[in-house]
Amino acid sequence: MTAYPKINGEHADPSRLLVHDILRREWCYNGFVMSDWGGLNDIVPSILATTALEMPRPPLWYGKALLKAGKAEHVFETEHIDPGVRRLLVLLRKTRALISEREN
């Protein structure tokens, strides 16, 4: 989960340095990253930094604002979207969130 406070003058959720370079590359974290509660600050940089989920619902940024910004800035390329979707599906599978009551 990204943090509320700015780090070196930059919000955590859209920070490619913090989320992608340090968390993912340097620390080898390949899991799911979501915003803190109401802590998403800028949709396109957040997606590019690999912050995949905005908390809470209903989405402030990952709704209509995402569609508008995504089309304008070509964020909907599979190279940007697929990794976040893949990480979300892995999380849902690990937590058995996709299994119905009958399958338990």
Biopython code that builds the backbone (N, CA, C, O; Angstrom):
import numpy as np
from Bio.PDB.StructureBuilder import StructureBuilder

atoms = [
    (1, "MET", "N", (0.849, -1.164, 0.000)),
    (1, "MET", "CA", (0.000, 0.000, 0.000)),
    (1, "MET", "C", (0.898, 1.232, 0.000)),
    (1, "MET", "O", (1.856, 1.326, 0.768)),
    (2, "THR", "N", (0.566, 2.171, -0.877)),
    (2, "THR", "CA", (1.337, 3.411, -0.903)),
    (2, "THR", "C", (0.966, 4.275, 0.296)),
    (2, "THR", "O", (-0.066, 4.050, 0.927)),
    (3, "ALA", "N", (1.790, 5.250, 0.608)),
    (3, "ALA", "CA", (1.624, 6.070, 1.804)),
    (3, "ALA", "C", (0.992, 7.424, 1.492)),
    (3, "ALA", "O", (1.043, 7.898, 0.357)),
    (4, "TYR", "N", (0.396, 8.039, 2.515)),
    (4, "TYR", "CA", (-0.155, 9.391, 2.378)),
    (4, "TYR", "C", (0.921, 10.461, 2.251)),
    (4, "TYR", "O", (0.844, 11.293, 1.347)),
    (5, "PRO", "N", (1.929, 10.467, 3.136)),
    (5, "PRO", "CA", (2.868, 11.587, 3.115)),
    (5, "PRO", "C", (3.736, 11.599, 1.865)),
    (5, "PRO", "O", (4.006, 10.568, 1.249)),
    (6, "LYS", "N", (4.157, 12.800, 1.520)),
    (6, "LYS", "CA", (5.099, 12.926, 0.411)),
    (6, "LYS", "C", (6.469, 12.448, 0.889)),
    (6, "LYS", "O", (6.837, 12.621, 2.051)),
    (7, "ILE", "N", (7.196, 11.855, -0.016)),
    (7, "ILE", "CA", (8.546, 11.390, 0.268)),
    (7, "ILE", "C", (9.464, 12.116, -0.702)),
    (7, "ILE", "O", (9.337, 11.970, -1.918)),
    (8, "ASN", "N", (10.385, 12.893, -0.162)),
    (8, "ASN", "CA", (11.252, 13.746, -0.978)),
    (8, "ASN", "C", (10.427, 14.648, -1.892)),
    (8, "ASN", "O", (10.791, 14.871, -3.047)),
    (9, "GLY", "N", (9.304, 15.169, -1.364)),
    (9, "GLY", "CA", (8.467, 16.098, -2.110)),
    (9, "GLY", "C", (7.537, 15.467, -3.123)),
    (9, "GLY", "O", (6.895, 16.184, -3.891)),
    (10, "GLU", "N", (7.443, 14.148, -3.150)),
    (10, "GLU", "CA", (6.629, 13.450, -4.151)),
    (10, "GLU", "C", (5.656, 12.491, -3.467)),
    (10, "GLU", "O", (6.026, 11.776, -2.536)),
    (11, "HIS", "N", (4.400, 12.483, -3.942)),
    (11, "HIS", "CA", (3.443, 11.502, -3.435)),
    (11, "HIS", "C", (3.934, 10.104, -3.799)),
    (11, "HIS", "O", (4.590, 9.925, -4.825)),
    (12, "ALA", "N", (3.619, 9.117, -2.966)),
    (12, "ALA", "CA", (4.119, 7.756, -3.174)),
    (12, "ALA", "C", (3.434, 7.033, -4.331)),
    (12, "ALA", "O", (4.098, 6.337, -5.098)),
    (13, "ASP", "N", (2.108, 7.187, -4.468)),
    (13, "ASP", "CA", (1.387, 6.384, -5.467)),
    (13, "ASP", "C", (1.828, 6.629, -6.910)),
    (13, "ASP", "O", (1.906, 5.663, -7.670)),
    (14, "PRO", "N", (2.122, 7.865, -7.335)),
    (14, "PRO", "CA", (2.563, 8.024, -8.718)),
    (14, "PRO", "C", (4.083, 8.003, -8.880)),
    (14, "PRO", "O", (4.592, 8.286, -9.965)),
    (15, "SER", "N", (4.803, 7.675, -7.823)),
    (15, "SER", "CA", (6.259, 7.732, -7.867)),
    (15, "SER", "C", (6.849, 6.474, -8.501)),
    (15, "SER", "O", (6.861, 5.402, -7.895)),
    (16, "ARG", "N", (7.327, 6.623, -9.706)),
    (16, "ARG", "CA", (7.972, 5.495, -10.384)),
    (16, "ARG", "C", (9.226, 5.076, -9.609)),
    (16, "ARG", "O", (9.543, 3.890, -9.521)),
    (17, "LEU", "N", (9.924, 6.047, -9.058)),
    (17, "LEU", "CA", (11.123, 5.743, -8.273)),
    (17, "LEU", "C", (10.782, 4.857, -7.078)),
    (17, "LEU", "O", (11.446, 3.845, -6.849)),
    (18, "LEU", "N", (9.749, 5.229, -6.310)),
    (18, "LEU", "CA", (9.412, 4.472, -5.101)),
    (18, "LEU", "C", (8.759, 3.128, -5.397)),
    (18, "LEU", "O", (9.183, 2.098, -4.873)),
    (19, "VAL", "N", (7.718, 3.140, -6.243)),
    (19, "VAL", "CA", (6.938, 1.915, -6.450)),
    (19, "VAL", "C", (7.622, 0.957, -7.421)),
    (19, "VAL", "O", (7.730, -0.237, -7.143)),
    (20, "HIS", "N", (8.074, 1.463, -8.533)),
    (20, "HIS", "CA", (8.643, 0.577, -9.560)),
    (20, "HIS", "C", (10.124, 0.291, -9.317)),
    (20, "HIS", "O", (10.537, -0.865, -9.219)),
    (21, "ASP", "N", (10.908, 1.350, -9.222)),
    (21, "ASP", "CA", (12.358, 1.155, -9.143)),
    (21, "ASP", "C", (12.810, 0.558, -7.805)),
    (21, "ASP", "O", (13.559, -0.419, -7.787)),
    (22, "ILE", "N", (12.361, 1.136, -6.692)),
    (22, "ILE", "CA", (12.812, 0.640, -5.386)),
    (22, "ILE", "C", (12.037, -0.601, -4.958)),
    (22, "ILE", "O", (12.630, -1.653, -4.718)),
    (23, "LEU", "N", (10.698, -0.481, -4.861)),
    (23, "LEU", "CA", (9.895, -1.601, -4.361)),
    (23, "LEU", "C", (10.010, -2.832, -5.254)),
    (23, "LEU", "O", (10.257, -3.935, -4.765)),
    (24, "ARG", "N", (9.836, -2.651, -6.540)),
    (24, "ARG", "CA", (9.805, -3.808, -7.444)),
    (24, "ARG", "C", (11.202, -4.270, -7.865)),
    (24, "ARG", "O", (11.516, -5.457, -7.770)),
    (25, "ARG", "N", (12.023, -3.362, -8.319)),
    (25, "ARG", "CA", (13.339, -3.781, -8.834)),
    (25, "ARG", "C", (14.360, -4.034, -7.728)),
    (25, "ARG", "O", (14.968, -5.102, -7.661)),
    (26, "GLU", "N", (14.538, -3.035, -6.861)),
    (26, "GLU", "CA", (15.576, -3.169, -5.834)),
    (26, "GLU", "C", (15.194, -4.190, -4.755)),
    (26, "GLU", "O", (16.027, -4.998, -4.345)),
    (27, "TRP", "N", (13.945, -4.156, -4.298)),
    (27, "TRP", "CA", (13.506, -5.061, -3.235)),
    (27, "TRP", "C", (12.861, -6.331, -3.777)),
    (27, "TRP", "O", (12.455, -7.190, -2.994)),
    (28, "CYS", "N", (12.756, -6.470, -5.089)),
    (28, "CYS", "CA", (12.221, -7.663, -5.766)),
    (28, "CYS", "C", (10.785, -8.013, -5.355)),
    (28, "CYS", "O", (10.430, -9.190, -5.288)),
    (29, "TYR", "N", (9.967, -7.002, -5.084)),
    (29, "TYR", "CA", (8.559, -7.240, -4.741)),
    (29, "TYR", "C", (7.747, -7.328, -6.025)),
    (29, "TYR", "O", (7.747, -6.395, -6.828)),
    (30, "ASN", "N", (7.059, -8.438, -6.220)),
    (30, "ASN", "CA", (6.266, -8.619, -7.434)),
    (30, "ASN", "C", (4.772, -8.691, -7.129)),
    (30, "ASN", "O", (3.984, -9.121, -7.971)),
    (31, "GLY", "N", (4.387, -8.275, -5.933)),
    (31, "GLY", "CA", (2.984, -8.355, -5.539)),
    (31, "GLY", "C", (2.166, -7.162, -5.973)),
    (31, "GLY", "O", (2.588, -6.344, -6.790)),
    (32, "PHE", "N", (0.989, -7.093, -5.401)),
    (32, "PHE", "CA", (-0.029, -6.115, -5.731)),
    (32, "PHE", "C", (0.189, -4.835, -4.922)),
    (32, "PHE", "O", (0.455, -4.907, -3.722)),
    (33, "VAL", "N", (0.082, -3.673, -5.555)),
    (33, "VAL", "CA", (0.213, -2.388, -4.869)),
    (33, "VAL", "C", (-1.082, -1.605, -5.036)),
    (33, "VAL", "O", (-1.582, -1.437, -6.148)),
    (34, "MET", "N", (-1.623, -1.122, -3.903)),
    (34, "MET", "CA", (-2.831, -0.301, -3.948)),
    (34, "MET", "C", (-2.564, 1.007, -3.216)),
    (34, "MET", "O", (-1.603, 1.129, -2.456)),
    (35, "SER", "N", (-3.439, 1.985, -3.462)),
    (35, "SER", "CA", (-3.291, 3.272, -2.788)),
    (35, "SER", "C", (-3.761, 3.163, -1.349)),
    (35, "SER", "O", (-4.535, 2.271, -1.002)),
    (36, "ASP", "N", (-3.290, 4.071, -0.520)),
    (36, "ASP", "CA", (-3.842, 4.184, 0.818)),
    (36, "ASP", "C", (-5.274, 4.704, 0.676)),
    (36, "ASP", "O", (-5.655, 5.162, -0.401)),
    (37, "TRP", "N", (-6.061, 4.643, 1.730)),
    (37, "TRP", "CA", (-7.486, 5.003, 1.689)),
    (37, "TRP", "C", (-7.638, 6.456, 1.257)),
    (37, "TRP", "O", (-7.315, 7.372, 2.013)),
    (38, "GLY", "N", (-8.131, 6.661, 0.038)),
    (38, "GLY", "CA", (-8.294, 8.012, -0.492)),
    (38, "GLY", "C", (-6.976, 8.678, -0.833)),
    (38, "GLY", "O", (-6.913, 9.901, -0.961)),
    (39, "GLY", "N", (-5.930, 7.894, -0.981)),
    (39, "GLY", "CA", (-4.599, 8.451, -1.151)),
    (39, "GLY", "C", (-4.058, 8.453, -2.567)),
    (39, "GLY", "O", (-2.855, 8.630, -2.759)),
    (40, "LEU", "N", (-4.911, 8.261, -3.567)),
    (40, "LEU", "CA", (-4.435, 8.305, -4.951)),
    (40, "LEU", "C", (-4.400, 9.759, -5.403)),
    (40, "LEU", "O", (-5.355, 10.501, -5.175)),
    (41, "ASN", "N", (-3.321, 10.168, -6.033)),
    (41, "ASN", "CA", (-3.133, 11.573, -6.366)),
    (41, "ASN", "C", (-3.138, 11.893, -7.844)),
    (41, "ASN", "O", (-3.552, 12.989, -8.223)),
    (42, "ASP", "N", (-2.699, 10.994, -8.686)),
    (42, "ASP", "CA", (-2.645, 11.271, -10.122)),
    (42, "ASP", "C", (-2.694, 9.944, -10.865)),
    (42, "ASP", "O", (-1.804, 9.108, -10.709)),
    (43, "ILE", "N", (-3.724, 9.751, -11.669)),
    (43, "ILE", "CA", (-4.024, 8.441, -12.234)),
    (43, "ILE", "C", (-2.968, 7.913, -13.198)),
    (43, "ILE", "O", (-2.508, 6.783, -13.033)),
    (44, "VAL", "N", (-2.577, 8.684, -14.185)),
    (44, "VAL", "CA", (-1.659, 8.162, -15.202)),
    (44, "VAL", "C", (-0.298, 7.821, -14.606)),
    (44, "VAL", "O", (0.183, 6.708, -14.818)),
    (45, "PRO", "N", (0.348, 8.732, -13.866)),
    (45, "PRO", "CA", (1.621, 8.349, -13.249)),
    (45, "PRO", "C", (1.490, 7.175, -12.279)),
    (45, "PRO", "O", (2.422, 6.382, -12.147)),
    (46, "SER", "N", (0.345, 7.053, -11.600)),
    (46, "SER", "CA", (0.150, 5.925, -10.684)),
    (46, "SER", "C", (0.133, 4.601, -11.426)),
    (46, "SER", "O", (0.744, 3.630, -10.978)),
    (47, "ILE", "N", (-0.559, 4.550, -12.553)),
    (47, "ILE", "CA", (-0.585, 3.325, -13.358)),
    (47, "ILE", "C", (0.810, 3.013, -13.886)),
    (47, "ILE", "O", (1.251, 1.865, -13.844)),
    (48, "LEU", "N", (1.496, 4.018, -14.376)),
    (48, "LEU", "CA", (2.838, 3.800, -14.915)),
    (48, "LEU", "C", (3.824, 3.381, -13.820)),
    (48, "LEU", "O", (4.801, 2.685, -14.096)),
    (49, "ALA", "N", (3.568, 3.804, -12.584)),
    (49, "ALA", "CA", (4.418, 3.395, -11.459)),
    (49, "ALA", "C", (4.040, 2.013, -10.944)),
    (49, "ALA", "O", (4.744, 1.460, -10.099)),
    (50, "THR", "N", (2.958, 1.454, -11.427)),
    (50, "THR", "CA", (2.403, 0.123, -11.114)),
    (50, "THR", "C", (1.567, 0.085, -9.836)),
    (50, "THR", "O", (1.466, -0.963, -9.197)),
    (51, "THR", "N", (0.964, 1.222, -9.454)),
    (51, "THR", "CA", (-0.056, 1.221, -8.406)),
    (51, "THR", "C", (-1.346, 0.781, -9.082)),
    (51, "THR", "O", (-1.864, 1.493, -9.942)),
    (52, "ALA", "N", (-1.874, -0.386, -8.705)),
    (52, "ALA", "CA", (-2.925, -1.028, -9.498)),
    (52, "ALA", "C", (-4.350, -0.850, -8.994)),
    (52, "ALA", "O", (-5.292, -1.140, -9.732)),
    (53, "LEU", "N", (-4.543, -0.384, -7.761)),
    (53, "LEU", "CA", (-5.902, -0.299, -7.228)),
    (53, "LEU", "C", (-6.057, 0.946, -6.381)),
    (53, "LEU", "O", (-5.207, 1.262, -5.549)),
    (54, "GLU", "N", (-7.149, 1.644, -6.603)),
    (54, "GLU", "CA", (-7.482, 2.811, -5.796)),
    (54, "GLU", "C", (-8.426, 2.397, -4.674)),
    (54, "GLU", "O", (-9.448, 1.757, -4.922)),
    (55, "MET", "N", (-8.086, 2.761, -3.446)),
    (55, "MET", "CA", (-8.968, 2.498, -2.307)),
    (55, "MET", "C", (-9.595, 3.803, -1.881)),
    (55, "MET", "O", (-8.898, 4.814, -1.965)),
    (56, "PRO", "N", (-10.795, 3.891, -1.447)),
    (56, "PRO", "CA", (-11.845, 2.877, -1.430)),
    (56, "PRO", "C", (-12.660, 2.950, -2.704)),
    (56, "PRO", "O", (-12.308, 3.660, -3.646)),
    (57, "ARG", "N", (-13.739, 2.219, -2.719)),
    (57, "ARG", "CA", (-14.705, 2.328, -3.795)),
    (57, "ARG", "C", (-15.822, 3.231, -3.306)),
    (57, "ARG", "O", (-16.065, 3.243, -2.100)),
    (58, "PRO", "N", (-16.508, 3.971, -4.121)),
    (58, "PRO", "CA", (-16.367, 4.059, -5.566)),
    (58, "PRO", "C", (-15.102, 4.826, -5.934)),
    (58, "PRO", "O", (-14.652, 5.698, -5.191)),
    (59, "PRO", "N", (-14.542, 4.495, -7.080)),
    (59, "PRO", "CA", (-13.274, 5.095, -7.475)),
    (59, "PRO", "C", (-13.391, 6.579, -7.798)),
    (59, "PRO", "O", (-14.331, 7.020, -8.460)),
    (60, "LEU", "N", (-12.430, 7.322, -7.321)),
    (60, "LEU", "CA", (-12.346, 8.737, -7.642)),
    (60, "LEU", "C", (-11.580, 8.907, -8.949)),
    (60, "LEU", "O", (-11.996, 9.644, -9.843)),
    (61, "TRP", "N", (-10.448, 8.209, -9.037)),
    (61, "TRP", "CA", (-9.578, 8.316, -10.208)),
    (61, "TRP", "C", (-9.741, 7.145, -11.168)),
    (61, "TRP", "O", (-9.668, 7.339, -12.381)),
    (62, "TYR", "N", (-9.957, 5.955, -10.667)),
    (62, "TYR", "CA", (-9.981, 4.772, -11.522)),
    (62, "TYR", "C", (-11.353, 4.552, -12.146)),
    (62, "TYR", "O", (-11.658, 3.429, -12.551)),
    (63, "GLY", "N", (-12.173, 5.557, -12.237)),
    (63, "GLY", "CA", (-13.477, 5.484, -12.888)),
    (63, "GLY", "C", (-13.432, 6.259, -14.193)),
    (63, "GLY", "O", (-12.615, 5.974, -15.069)),
    (64, "LYS", "N", (-14.316, 7.242, -14.314)),
    (64, "LYS", "CA", (-14.396, 8.044, -15.538)),
    (64, "LYS", "C", (-13.104, 8.810, -15.801)),
    (64, "LYS", "O", (-12.705, 8.987, -16.952)),
    (65, "ALA", "N", (-12.452, 9.266, -14.731)),
    (65, "ALA", "CA", (-11.188, 9.994, -14.896)),
    (65, "ALA", "C", (-10.128, 9.112, -15.541)),
    (65, "ALA", "O", (-9.321, 9.590, -16.338)),
    (66, "LEU", "N", (-10.129, 7.833, -15.202)),
    (66, "LEU", "CA", (-9.183, 6.892, -15.802)),
    (66, "LEU", "C", (-9.442, 6.747, -17.292)),
    (66, "LEU", "O", (-8.506, 6.772, -18.092)),
    (67, "LEU", "N", (-10.692, 6.598, -17.666)),
    (67, "LEU", "CA", (-11.023, 6.442, -19.084)),
    (67, "LEU", "C", (-10.600, 7.663, -19.880)),
    (67, "LEU", "O", (-10.018, 7.539, -20.958)),
    (68, "LYS", "N", (-10.892, 8.839, -19.350)),
    (68, "LYS", "CA", (-10.534, 10.081, -20.040)),
    (68, "LYS", "C", (-9.013, 10.232, -20.144)),
    (68, "LYS", "O", (-8.484, 10.479, -21.228)),
    (69, "ALA", "N", (-8.323, 10.084, -19.029)),
    (69, "ALA", "CA", (-6.866, 10.238, -19.015)),
    (69, "ALA", "C", (-6.180, 9.136, -19.804)),
    (69, "ALA", "O", (-5.201, 9.387, -20.507)),
    (70, "GLY", "N", (-6.687, 7.930, -19.692)),
    (70, "GLY", "CA", (-6.078, 6.797, -20.388)),
    (70, "GLY", "C", (-6.123, 6.939, -21.888)),
    (70, "GLY", "O", (-5.147, 6.637, -22.575)),
    (71, "LYS", "N", (-7.246, 7.395, -22.401)),
    (71, "LYS", "CA", (-7.367, 7.599, -23.845)),
    (71, "LYS", "C", (-6.459, 8.727, -24.306)),
    (71, "LYS", "O", (-5.805, 8.618, -25.344)),
    (72, "ALA", "N", (-6.415, 9.803, -23.545)),
    (72, "ALA", "CA", (-5.617, 10.964, -23.926)),
    (72, "ALA", "C", (-4.121, 10.682, -23.868)),
    (72, "ALA", "O", (-3.361, 11.206, -24.682)),
    (73, "GLU", "N", (-3.696, 9.867, -22.922)),
    (73, "GLU", "CA", (-2.256, 9.656, -22.721)),
    (73, "GLU", "C", (-1.798, 8.242, -23.069)),
    (73, "GLU", "O", (-0.688, 7.850, -22.709)),
    (74, "HIS", "N", (-2.623, 7.482, -23.754)),
    (74, "HIS", "CA", (-2.275, 6.142, -24.252)),
    (74, "HIS", "C", (-1.809, 5.190, -23.146)),
    (74, "HIS", "O", (-0.854, 4.436, -23.331)),
    (75, "VAL", "N", (-2.482, 5.231, -22.009)),
    (75, "VAL", "CA", (-2.129, 4.370, -20.880)),
    (75, "VAL", "C", (-2.693, 2.971, -21.055)),
    (75, "VAL", "O", (-2.259, 2.044, -20.371)),
    (76, "PHE", "N", (-3.650, 2.799, -21.954)),
    (76, "PHE", "CA", (-4.311, 1.511, -22.096)),
    (76, "PHE", "C", (-3.529, 0.507, -22.935)),
    (76, "PHE", "O", (-4.095, -0.489, -23.387)),
    (77, "GLU", "N", (-2.280, 0.743, -23.144)),
    (77, "GLU", "CA", (-1.436, -0.239, -23.810)),
    (77, "GLU", "C", (-1.308, -1.440, -22.873)),
    (77, "GLU", "O", (-1.231, -1.272, -21.656)),
    (78, "THR", "N", (-1.286, -2.632, -23.427)),
    (78, "THR", "CA", (-1.248, -3.832, -22.581)),
    (78, "THR", "C", (-0.015, -3.873, -21.678)),
    (78, "THR", "O", (-0.060, -4.465, -20.599)),
    (79, "GLU", "N", (1.058, -3.266, -22.095)),
    (79, "GLU", "CA", (2.271, -3.273, -21.269)),
    (79, "GLU", "C", (2.070, -2.533, -19.944)),
    (79, "GLU", "O", (2.776, -2.807, -18.974)),
    (80, "HIS", "N", (1.117, -1.602, -19.894)),
    (80, "HIS", "CA", (0.846, -0.856, -18.665)),
    (80, "HIS", "C", (-0.267, -1.489, -17.838)),
    (80, "HIS", "O", (-0.223, -1.441, -16.608)),
    (81, "ILE", "N", (-1.257, -2.079, -18.488)),
    (81, "ILE", "CA", (-2.444, -2.593, -17.806)),
    (81, "ILE", "C", (-2.279, -4.051, -17.367)),
    (81, "ILE", "O", (-2.635, -4.396, -16.240)),
    (82, "ASP", "N", (-1.754, -4.895, -18.227)),
    (82, "ASP", "CA", (-1.681, -6.332, -17.941)),
    (82, "ASP", "C", (-0.963, -6.695, -16.640)),
    (82, "ASP", "O", (-1.459, -7.553, -15.909)),
    (83, "PRO", "N", (0.180, -6.085, -16.317)),
    (83, "PRO", "CA", (0.843, -6.479, -15.065)),
    (83, "PRO", "C", (-0.024, -6.235, -13.826)),
    (83, "PRO", "O", (-0.041, -7.065, -12.917)),
    (84, "GLY", "N", (-0.738, -5.116, -13.780)),
    (84, "GLY", "CA", (-1.611, -4.834, -12.642)),
    (84, "GLY", "C", (-2.769, -5.806, -12.552)),
    (84, "GLY", "O", (-3.127, -6.256, -11.464)),
    (85, "VAL", "N", (-3.359, -6.132, -13.703)),
    (85, "VAL", "CA", (-4.460, -7.099, -13.733)),
    (85, "VAL", "C", (-3.956, -8.467, -13.292)),
    (85, "VAL", "O", (-4.615, -9.156, -12.514)),
    (86, "ARG", "N", (-2.796, -8.855, -13.786)),
    (86, "ARG", "CA", (-2.217, -10.151, -13.428)),
    (86, "ARG", "C", (-1.970, -10.237, -11.923)),
    (86, "ARG", "O", (-2.286, -11.249, -11.298)),
    (87, "ARG", "N", (-1.406, -9.178, -11.342)),
    (87, "ARG", "CA", (-1.138, -9.179, -9.898)),
    (87, "ARG", "C", (-2.433, -9.227, -9.090)),
    (87, "ARG", "O", (-2.488, -9.875, -8.045)),
    (88, "LEU", "N", (-3.476, -8.544, -9.569)),
    (88, "LEU", "CA", (-4.771, -8.581, -8.882)),
    (88, "LEU", "C", (-5.363, -9.986, -8.926)),
    (88, "LEU", "O", (-5.878, -10.471, -7.918)),
    (89, "LEU", "N", (-5.296, -10.637, -10.074)),
    (89, "LEU", "CA", (-5.825, -11.996, -10.194)),
    (89, "LEU", "C", (-5.066, -12.983, -9.311)),
    (89, "LEU", "O", (-5.669, -13.885, -8.728)),
    (90, "VAL", "N", (-3.758, -12.820, -9.210)),
    (90, "VAL", "CA", (-2.965, -13.676, -8.316)),
    (90, "VAL", "C", (-3.417, -13.466, -6.871)),
    (90, "VAL", "O", (-3.582, -14.432, -6.126)),
    (91, "LEU", "N", (-3.618, -12.215, -6.475)),
    (91, "LEU", "CA", (-4.088, -11.920, -5.122)),
    (91, "LEU", "C", (-5.463, -12.532, -4.867)),
    (91, "LEU", "O", (-5.688, -13.125, -3.812)),
    (92, "LEU", "N", (-6.377, -12.396, -5.814)),
    (92, "LEU", "CA", (-7.719, -12.959, -5.661)),
    (92, "LEU", "C", (-7.671, -14.484, -5.563)),
    (92, "LEU", "O", (-8.423, -15.087, -4.798)),
    (93, "ARG", "N", (-6.783, -15.099, -6.340)),
    (93, "ARG", "CA", (-6.651, -16.553, -6.271)),
    (93, "ARG", "C", (-6.074, -16.989, -4.923)),
    (93, "ARG", "O", (-6.560, -17.945, -4.320)),
    (94, "LYS", "N", (-5.044, -16.294, -4.453)),
    (94, "LYS", "CA", (-4.422, -16.649, -3.173)),
    (94, "LYS", "C", (-5.389, -16.502, -2.009)),
    (94, "LYS", "O", (-5.341, -17.282, -1.058)),
    (95, "THR", "N", (-6.257, -15.515, -2.078)),
    (95, "THR", "CA", (-7.215, -15.288, -0.991)),
    (95, "THR", "C", (-8.526, -16.026, -1.216)),
    (95, "THR", "O", (-9.454, -15.902, -0.416)),
    (96, "ARG", "N", (-8.608, -16.788, -2.291)),
    (96, "ARG", "CA", (-9.788, -17.577, -2.645)),
    (96, "ARG", "C", (-11.031, -16.712, -2.844)),
    (96, "ARG", "O", (-12.154, -17.179, -2.654)),
    (97, "ALA", "N", (-10.828, -15.466, -3.222)),
    (97, "ALA", "CA", (-11.939, -14.533, -3.409)),
    (97, "ALA", "C", (-12.774, -14.853, -4.644)),
    (97, "ALA", "O", (-13.911, -14.394, -4.753)),
    (98, "LEU", "N", (-12.238, -15.622, -5.561)),
    (98, "LEU", "CA", (-12.962, -15.962, -6.785)),
    (98, "LEU", "C", (-13.718, -17.279, -6.677)),
    (98, "LEU", "O", (-14.366, -17.699, -7.636)),
    (99, "ILE", "N", (-13.645, -17.930, -5.532)),
    (99, "ILE", "CA", (-14.297, -19.227, -5.351)),
    (99, "ILE", "C", (-15.685, -19.007, -4.759)),
    (99, "ILE", "O", (-15.836, -18.296, -3.766)),
    (100, "SER", "N", (-16.679, -19.608, -5.360)),
    (100, "SER", "CA", (-18.049, -19.449, -4.870)),
    (100, "SER", "C", (-18.259, -20.261, -3.593)),
    (100, "SER", "O", (-17.444, -21.117, -3.247)),
    (101, "GLU", "N", (-19.341, -19.985, -2.911)),
    (101, "GLU", "CA", (-19.682, -20.710, -1.678)),
    (101, "GLU", "C", (-19.805, -22.213, -1.929)),
    (101, "GLU", "O", (-19.409, -23.017, -1.084)),
    (102, "ARG", "N", (-20.347, -22.594, -3.078)),
    (102, "ARG", "CA", (-20.532, -24.018, -3.395)),
    (102, "ARG", "C", (-19.211, -24.748, -3.567)),
    (102, "ARG", "O", (-19.129, -25.949, -3.308)),
    (103, "GLU", "N", (-18.182, -24.041, -3.999)),
    (103, "GLU", "CA", (-16.887, -24.678, -4.237)),
    (103, "GLU", "C", (-16.079, -24.851, -2.958)),
    (103, "GLU", "O", (-15.104, -25.603, -2.948)),
    (104, "ASN", "N", (-16.457, -24.182, -1.890)),
    (104, "ASN", "CA", (-15.705, -24.274, -0.625)),
    (104, "ASN", "C", (-15.966, -25.563, 0.094)),
    (104, "ASN", "O", (-15.413, -25.794, 1.168)),
]
sb = StructureBuilder()
sb.init_structure("model")
sb.init_model(0)
sb.init_chain("A")
sb.init_seg("    ")
for serial, (resi, resn, name, xyz) in enumerate(atoms, 1):
    if name == "N":
        sb.init_residue(resn, " ", resi, " ")
    sb.init_atom(name, np.array(xyz, "f"), 0.0, 1.0, " ", f" {name:<3s}", serial, name[0])
structure = sb.get_structure()
